[in-house]
Amino acid sequence: MEIIKYAYAYMAVLPIIPFAIILFGYGAYIQDRKKAFRLAMDITTALLIGCVAVLFDDLFGSNFGIYGILLFMLLGGGLLGNAQFRKRGAVDVKKVFRTIWRLSFFSMSVLYIVFMCVAIGKNLLTI
């Protein structure tokens, strides 16, 4: 169990490395760059969510990081599902989940960069 925790921690610190490994490794295996890119995004999102939650908790001194991220994802899914229901009369839950998950990749990437820069600056100034 400890090895899984450490493996996740190492991959989450620099999520670009697992992203690149999956993108190029899986892309070379299946010869479909789009599918490889989507898979790399999906797996890296899980790493980014964990890392951004920990950075949020560390920077703001709270334990709300993961709950806040999940809350925004649920709210986004609800809003997107409502819009889809109004437009089509039915909700495709799989499509809504996939859309929220992939939008989370982009938002978590931006938050990761911002929080990491702030954390590095904070640690440099407190030395």
HELIX and SHEET records of a PDB file:
HELIX    1   1 GLU A    2  VAL A   13  1                                  12    
HELIX    2   2 ILE A   16  ILE A   30  1                                  15    
HELIX    3   3 ARG A   33  PHE A   60  1                                  28    
HELIX    4   4 GLY A   65  ARG A   88  1                                  24    
HELIX    5   5 VAL A   93  LEU A  125  1                                  33    
END                                                                             
